[in-house]
Each structure stands twice: as structure tokens, then as C-alpha cells.
């Protein structure tokens, strides 16, 4: 807080806003409520924005008139170095200016909020608000993709996503029950959002969930205590029932077997 206040005191473009810790979603909502600029972006405090990233994204938006811009992302850590982010490899494989998720369904994989710049008038017109849960960004991101007039996609990395060495980030606490509850809640909100979307967008979204959220739940059973098996089964069953087997047809036979085991509540 001392560093933040020193920066704000020396540069009038910054302001410090305090509130009781309620998680990422409410913090983002409060930041948005105080924003006054033409554009809006969200940055997690332990990540890195490369030089000129915002300059490139804003220039693209000024040229195209799109509702928001999406940039590629890299993961990094001291032990693993720098590598392509799995979530952005497909949607950001090549530049696409003034496109849309209906034209480019791979954008269904673009589930994070921090690799984007939004026009603030677009964001406020649709009154986006992050829910007070972990994995709060995908429901907002998917809604924005569906609501957008057009979207600019940049292959250039515009965000470096830190993988913490301590293993204590939200994404690294994946097998904890409370984490999985929020993950399934977020996934269910997204499934509802695409329920009436074109079939290819809906299919890509369900496949993304099968590749990530479903796999996370079934892998959690390796360490689930006996007295918690039933509640993990309830959680997994609810998600896979909504996903359906079609989402796993392109997954391995192993994953398809795990789907049927989950549906049958067959822990063994």
C-alpha cells in the first residue's frame, strides 16, 4: 500500500482505492466503477504487461472500431522459463481484425479477462460485473464475446501470466473442494450463456470445459479423503451431466471411460 500511495502521489493518473478483501471479482468491479478513461483493462498484480502491448491493442481498436481487443499470452516461471499459454494457443494463433466468436469459434477458449482491452462505453453499456467467486472472469469474457460488435485478435504476446513457484495461486489449488465448487459454478454460468448460441460456439465451449474443468475434477479423486467422496461425486456428476458425452468424443477413450464412471457414480 505504501508503494501504491507513493505512485499515486507522484502521478495524477493513478488513484488508490481501498475496500475489504472480497476477492478478485468485487475488486475488478470496484476498479471499473472508478475508471474514467476511454479504454478499460484488468491486470493481476503478479503478472507482467510487456512494453508497448497496450499501445498496439489501442492502435488496433482505433483502426477497427471493434468492441475490444484480445492479445496472446505467455506463461512464465523461474523453473519452467517462458512458454505459450495453453488457453491462448488456439484463439490467438494468428491475427484477426474485426472478427467475432461466431466467425472464429476458437475464441470460446479465450476465458481470461486480463489479456484484453475493452472500450469502456461498450463495457458499461452491457453492465458487466464479475461474480464473487474464483474463476470469475470466464462468464464475463464469454458474455462480452457474444455481445461484441467485432473483436480484434493479436498473435503478439500482450500479457505474461506468472506461474507461482509456491503453488498457491487459484489455478494451482485446482484439486481443493472449495476451488472446484467455484470452478463448476463458473462453468455452469458459461454453459447457460451459450445454451442458445450457434452450435459450433456451444460445441467449442463444451469441449474446452471437457479438456480443462472436467479433467481437473476427475484428477482430484486421486487425493479425495474417503469422507468427502460423495460431495466430490455430486460436483463432478452435475458438471458432466450438463456437458454430455458429445463434448468428450474427441477426447481419449480414457477420458470417455471417466465420463461414464462419473455418470454412474462409480468411484473405483
C-alpha positions in Angstrom: 0.0 0.0 0.0 2.9 2.4 0.7 4.3 1.8 -2.8 0.8 2.4 -4.3 0.2 5.6 -2.4 3.7 6.9 -3.3 2.9 6.3 -7.0 -0.5 7.9 -6.8 1.0 11.0 -5.0 3.5 11.5 -7.8 1.3 10.8 -10.8 -2.2 12.1 -11.0 -3.3 9.3 -13.4 -3.2 6.9 -10.5 -5.6 6.6 -7.5 -5.7 4.3 -4.6 -9.0 2.7 -3.7 -9.4 0.6 -0.5 -12.1 -1.9 0.3 -12.3 -5.0 2.5 -10.9 -8.1 0.7 -13.8 -9.8 -1.1 -11.8 -11.5 -3.8 -10.9 -10.7 -7.4 -14.4 -10.2 -8.8 -15.5 -7.4 -6.5 -12.1 -5.8 -6.7 -12.4 -5.7 -10.5 -15.9 -4.3 -10.2 -14.7 -1.5 -7.9 -11.9 -0.6 -10.2 -14.2 -0.4 -13.2 -16.6 1.8 -11.2 -13.7 4.3 -10.7 -12.4 4.2 -14.3 -12.7 7.4 -16.3 -10.7 6.6 -19.5 -11.8 5.7 -23.0 -10.5 2.1 -22.5 -10.6 -0.4 -19.7 -8.3 -3.3 -18.8 -7.6 -5.6 -15.9 -4.2 -6.7 -14.7 -3.4 -9.3 -12.0 -0.8 -8.0 -9.5 1.9 -10.6 -10.0 1.9 -10.7 -13.8 3.7 -8.6 -16.4 2.5 -6.4 -19.3 5.2 -6.2 -22.0 6.4 -2.9 -23.4 4.1 -1.4 -26.0 1.4 -4.1 -25.5 -1.4 -1.6 -24.8 -0.1 0.8 -27.4 -0.6 -2.0 -30.0 -4.0 -3.0 -28.8 -5.3 0.5 -28.6 -4.0 1.3 -32.1 -5.8 -1.7 -33.4 -9.1 -0.7 -31.7 -8.8 2.9 -33.1 -8.3 1.5 -36.6 -11.0 -1.2 -36.5 -13.7 0.2 -34.2 -14.0 -3.1 -32.5 -15.6 -3.5 -29.1 -12.5 -5.0 -27.5 -9.1 -6.4 -28.3 -7.7 -9.8 -27.3 -3.9 -10.4 -27.1 -1.9 -13.6 -26.9 -0.4 -14.6 -23.6 2.7 -16.4 -22.3 3.2 -18.4 -19.0 6.4 -17.9 -17.1 8.3 -19.0 -14.0 11.9 -19.3 -12.9 11.9 -23.0 -13.2 10.0 -23.5 -16.4 11.0 -20.4 -18.3 8.6 -18.8 -20.8 6.1 -20.7 -22.9 2.9 -20.3 -24.8 -0.2 -20.2 -22.6 -2.3 -23.3 -23.4 -5.6 -21.3 -23.2 -4.5 -18.8 -25.9 -2.7 -21.0 -28.3 -5.7 -21.7 -30.5 -7.7 -18.4 -30.3 -4.6 -16.3 -30.8 -2.8 -18.5 -33.4 -3.0 -15.7 -35.9 -4.1 -12.0 -36.2 -7.7 -11.4 -36.9 -9.0 -7.8 -37.0 -12.7 -7.1 -36.7 -13.7 -10.7 -36.2 -16.2 -12.4 -33.9 -16.7 -15.6 -31.9 -19.4 -16.5 -34.5 -16.8 -16.3 -37.2 -13.9 -17.6 -35.1 -15.4 -20.2 -32.6 -11.9 -21.0 -31.2 -12.4 -17.7 -29.2 -14.5 -19.9 -26.9 -11.1 -21.0 -25.5 -10.3 -17.3 -24.6 -11.6 -17.4 -21.0 -9.3 -14.9 -19.1 -10.1 -11.2 -18.7 -6.5 -9.9 -18.3 -5.3 -10.2 -21.9 -7.9 -7.7 -23.2 -8.6 -4.0 -23.7 -12.3 -3.0 -23.7 -13.9 0.2 -24.9 -15.3 1.5 -21.7 -18.6 2.6 -23.3 -19.1 -0.9 -24.6 -18.3 -2.5 -21.2 -20.7 -0.1 -19.4 -23.5 -0.4 -21.9 -23.8 -4.1 -21.1 -23.2 -3.6 -17.4 -20.7 -6.4 -17.0 -20.0 -7.4 -13.4 -17.8 -10.2 -12.1 -19.4 -12.7 -9.7 -17.8 -13.0 -6.2 -16.2 -16.4 -6.9 -12.9 -17.8 -8.2 -12.8 -18.2 -12.0 -14.9 -15.1 -12.1 -13.6 -13.9 -15.4 -14.9 -16.5 -17.9 -18.7 -15.7 -17.6 -17.9 -12.0 -18.2 -15.5 -12.9 -21.1 -18.0 -15.2 -22.8 -20.8 -12.6 -22.5 -18.6 -9.9 -24.0 -17.6 -12.2 -26.9 -21.3 -12.8 -27.6 -22.3 -9.1 -27.2 -19.4 -7.6 -29.1 -19.9 -5.9 -32.5 -16.4 -7.2 -33.5 -13.2 -8.2 -31.8 -9.6 -7.7 -32.7 -7.2 -10.7 -32.1 -3.5 -10.2 -31.8 -1.0 -13.0 -32.2 1.7 -10.9 -30.5 2.0 -11.7 -26.7 0.5 -8.8 -24.8 0.5 -10.5 -21.3 2.9 -12.6 -19.3 1.0 -14.9 -16.8 3.1 -15.9 -13.8 3.1 -19.5 -12.6 3.9 -19.1 -8.9 6.8 -21.2 -7.5 4.9 -21.5 -4.2 1.9 -23.3 -5.9 -0.6 -21.1 -4.1 -2.3 -19.4 -7.0 -6.0 -20.1 -7.7 -5.2 -22.2 -10.8 -2.6 -24.2 -8.8 -5.0 -25.1 -6.0 -7.1 -26.9 -8.5 -7.9 -30.0 -6.5 -9.3 -28.3 -3.4 -13.0 -28.8 -3.0 -13.8 -25.1 -2.5 -11.8 -24.2 -5.6 -13.6 -26.9 -7.6 -17.0 -25.6 -6.4 -16.3 -22.1 -7.8 -14.9 -23.7 -11.0 -18.1 -25.7 -11.6 -20.2 -22.6 -10.7 -18.3 -20.6 -13.3 -18.5 -23.3 -15.9 -22.3 -23.7 -15.3 -22.8 -19.9 -15.9 -20.9 -20.2 -19.2 -22.9 -23.3 -20.2 -26.1 -21.2 -19.6 -24.7 -18.3 -21.7 -24.0 -20.5 -24.8 -27.2 -22.5 -24.5 -28.8 -20.6 -27.4 -25.5 -19.8 -29.2 -24.8 -21.3 -32.6 -23.9 -25.0 -32.4 -20.2 -24.5 -33.2 -19.7 -22.0 -30.4 -21.6 -24.2 -28.0 -19.6 -27.3 -29.0 -16.2 -25.5 -28.7 -17.2 -24.2 -25.2 -18.2 -27.7 -24.0 -15.0 -29.2 -25.5 -13.0 -26.5 -23.6 -14.7 -27.5 -20.4 -14.1 -31.2 -21.1 -10.4 -30.5 -21.7 -9.9 -28.5 -18.5 -12.6 -28.4 -15.9 -13.8 -32.0 -16.3 -10.2 -33.3 -16.3 -9.4 -31.3 -13.1 -12.4 -32.9 -11.3 -11.6 -36.5 -12.2 -7.9 -36.0 -11.3 -8.9 -34.7 -7.9 -10.2 -38.2 -7.0 -6.6 -39.4 -6.6 -6.4 -37.5 -3.3 -10.0 -37.2 -2.1 -10.4 -38.4 1.5 -13.0 -41.2 1.9 -15.4 -39.0 3.9 -15.5 -36.4 1.0 -16.0 -38.7 -1.9 -19.8 -38.2 -2.1 -19.6 -34.4 -2.3 -16.9 -34.6 -5.0 -19.1 -37.1 -6.9 -22.1 -34.7 -6.7 -20.0 -31.9 -8.0 -18.5 -33.9 -10.9 -21.8 -35.5 -11.8 -23.6 -32.2 -12.1 -20.9 -30.9 -14.5 -20.5 -33.9 -16.7 -24.3 -34.3 -17.0 -24.5 -30.8 -18.4 -21.5 -31.3 -20.7 -22.8 -34.5 -22.3 -20.7 -37.2 -23.9 -20.5 -35.3 -27.2 -18.0 -32.9 -25.6 -15.7 -35.8 -24.9 -15.9 -37.6 -28.3 -12.6 -36.1 -29.4 -11.0 -36.8 -26.0 -9.2 -40.0 -25.2 -11.0 -43.3 -24.6 -9.6 -43.0 -21.1 -11.5 -39.7 -20.5 -14.6 -41.1 -22.1 -14.5 -44.0 -19.6 -14.1 -41.5 -16.8 -17.1 -39.7 -18.0 -19.2 -42.8 -17.9 -17.8 -43.7 -14.5 -18.7 -40.2 -13.2 -22.2 -40.5 -14.6 -22.6 -43.9 -12.9 -21.0 -42.5 -9.7 -18.5 -45.4 -9.9 -15.6 -44.1 -7.8 -13.5 -47.2 -8.3 
